[in-house]
Structure formats: C-alpha cells, structure tokens
Amino acid sequence: MTLLAPDTLGQYVSTILLDTDSPYDAHSEIEVDYTVQGVEILSPDPGEQWCNAHTETISWKFFPTDIDSVRLYLSDDDGSNYSHFHTSMGAATSYNWFLPSYWTDSARVKVEAYDDGYPLTGESGRIVMRGNGDVNCSHGIDITDISYLVNYLFNSGPAPCIAGAGDVDGDSDCDSLDLEYLIDYAFYGGPPPVCFVTKAVRDVTTK
C-alpha cells in the first residue's frame, strides 16, 4: 500500500492497517514515522504585486527547524534563472526587502534554508513587480533617469522605455512635475514613485 503524507511540513506518526491471510485476524496494525521536509513560502502570495522603491516582506517556514542560514534569490524570468540578493544567518523566517527597480510579470522568490550544508528549497508562485521612475530601464533610479527624463521632456529625446514609467506622481501625464517629483525622491528624501497594478497603465506621452 502507499502512504500519502500530508502537504504540511512536520513530523508525523500514522497507524495503518494491513490485510492478512489469517482467518482470525483480517488486519494488523503498524505505526509509521515520517517527516515532510522543505520550505514553504508564506509571502508573497501567487499573483501578488510588488512595488519598486517600496519595502516588501518575504516570509517562510521550514522543517526541520535547526537551520544554520537562509539564502534568498529573485528570478525575473519565471524561475529560469535566479540571482542571490540576501543571506541571513540562523533560522530567520522573514526579510523586509527594499525593492530594486524591475518591470516583470514573471518574478519568483526562492528561499534556501541550510541544515548542516544541505539545502531545503521553497519557491514562490509568480508575482508582478511594478513601479515608475526607472525611465531608462536600468533596474534602478538615479541621476541617469533624471537626465533621461530631461532629454525626453525638453530636447525631443527618446520616450521612457516602458509606457507609464515616466508618470512618477500618478497624475496620468509625464511632464515637468514628474521631473520635480523624481528629483525630490532621488536627492531630498521625497516620497517614492507611484506603483501601478498593470504594466501598460496609461499613455503618458503628454509633455
């Protein structure tokens, strides 16, 4: 017979019945100990949206619990490739991450929990990463984005690399107010750019 273990991580004892050939006792009982090992991602949820330039929480649980270190990885291509971005020593179960700038519908987070050098692995469902301000698609917001936006607004330079990325203040337009907003965020501790739910949010070609 096949013993079906539960999906929940942990250690279990199960009593199962086995058929016998005895005319006096049709069944015999045995106890089976088994363990469900691994890492379960608690957040983000599949389909969740993460906002660039904001802090998002990654949380997980694992079994067994005597973990030496935890490593976190991000994929922006639906799990085909992963990049390491954080290591926590000990049995950490969450991490607050200030997100870099990514535009992707196919991000995943992977957690590797190490027990005596042996990794237990868990992977999140697919999530969306959005956010405005990275107008040159450099995966970051810095002086080059400000220069790019100045060139677009005042010198007929190329438009933001993704439709909607230049609308940093969320007013449906890309104009000088967005430039002021971006400068305030980049250099004076102003609020982060807005974060939209959809990729092609709106046409922001107005100057």
N, C-alpha and C positions, 0 to 999 in steps of 0.2 A: 504494500500500500504506500501511498505518497502522503507525507505530512506537509500540509500547507502552512508555512509560517506567516504570521501577521505582517502587515506593512510597517507597523510602528516599531521604532528602534527599541531594543531592550533584550533582557534575558528571560526565558520562559521555560516552564515545565508543563508538559502536556501528558495526559493519560490517554492512551489509545487502546482499542480493542482489536485483538487478532483472532481470526477464526481458527478453530482447532478441529481435529478429527475425532476428538473424544465424544462418545455418546452421552457422557455425564456432564461435561462442561463444554458448551459450544464456543465459548470465548475465553481468552486470557487477557489480562491487563498488563501493560508495561508503561513505565514512565520514561519520557524522552526529554532531555535537556537540550535546548538550542538557543542560539543567540542571533539576533538581527543586528548586524553591524553596519555602520555607514554614517553619512552626514545628511541631514535633512535641512533644506533651506526654508526658513520661516518668512523672510522678506528679502527681496521684493517678491510680490505675487506675480504670476504669469500675466502678461498684458499691462502691467503697471507702467506708468510714465515717470521717468526721472528727469529732473530739470537741471540743466547745466548751470554752473556757478551757484548752486544751492547744495546744502548738505542733505544727503540721503542715508538712511540706516540699513545696513545689511545685517541680518541676524540668522542664526542657525543653531541646531543642536546636533549632538553626536553621541554615539555609543560604540565602544566603551568611553568612559569619561576621563580616564587618566591620560590626557593629551599633553604632549610636550610643546607643540607650536601649531599655529594655524596660518596658512598662506591663502591670500585672496587673489583671484585672477579675473580679468574682464575680457570678453570677446565682443567685437562689434560686427562679426560676420556669422552669427547664429551658431557659434560653438566650433567653427572650423579651426580657428586659431585663438589662443589665449595669451594675454600679456599679464605678468605679475605686477601688482601695484601695492601690496601691503603684506607684512608679516607681523603676527602677534605672538609673543612668547607666552607659554602656558595655555590653559584651557579657556581662552576667550570665546564668547558666544555672540558677540556683536561688534560692529565697527561703524562709526559715523564718518562718512566719506564726503569731502567737498569735491564735487564732480568737476573733472576737466570738460572741455567742450567737445561733444560728439553729436552728430546727427545720424541716427540709425534707428531703423525699426527692428533690428535683429541683434540686440545686445543680450548677453547672458553673463551671469556671475558664477564662478566656480570657487568652491571652498575645499581646500585640502587640509585635513587635520592629521597630524603626525603622532603616532604612538610607537615609540622606540624605532623611529625611522621608517615605519610602514604607514603609507598614506591611506586615509579614508576620504573618499571624494563625494561631493554632492554638487549638483548643478541646478541653477535656477531655470525657470521657464523663460521664454522670450520676453524681453521688455523693450520699451521705447525710450530713447534718450533724445531730448529736445532742448532747445534754448537759443536765444538770439544774441547777437553781438559778435560772433565769430564770422565776420563778413567775408574773410578770405580763406575760410575752411582750413585753418592751420591747427585745429584742435586746441585752441587757446584764445584768450582775449588779452591783447597787449597793444603797444604803440603801433604795430603794423596794421591792426584793424582800424585804428583811428586814421592813419594815413590813407588806407584804402577807401574809407568812407568819405574823407575829404576829397579825394581824387574823383570819386563817383559823383558826389553832390555838386562840386564846383568846377571840375575840369573834364567832364564828359568821360570819365574813366569807366571801367567795367562795373556792371551791377554786382551786388552781393552774390556770392557763389551759390547760395540756396535761396529761393524765393521766400521772403519773410524774415531772413536773418538780420536785415538792417532795421527792422522795426523794434528797436530795443525798449521803447517806452510803452508799446502796446496800443498806440492810437490809430493803427491801420495804415500809417504812412511811414515812409523813410525820408526824413528831412533833417534840417539843422537841429531840431530839438532832440532827435536821436543821437546826433553827434555830441551835443552837450551832455546828454544823459550818459553816453559811453565814456566820455572824458571824466565825468564826475565819479563813475564807478571805478574806472581804472586807476585814478590818481588821488581821489579825495574821499574814498570810503563810502561812496554813494550806494544806493540800492542796486542789486544785481539786475541784469536784463530780464525781461519777462520770459516766460516759458509757455509755449503753446502746445496744445494737445495734438494737433495734426501737423503733418510735415509741410504741405503746400498750403499754409494757413490763409494767406490772402495775397493779393497782388499789391506789392509795395514799391511800385516804380515811380510814384509821385515824388518830385523833388521840391 
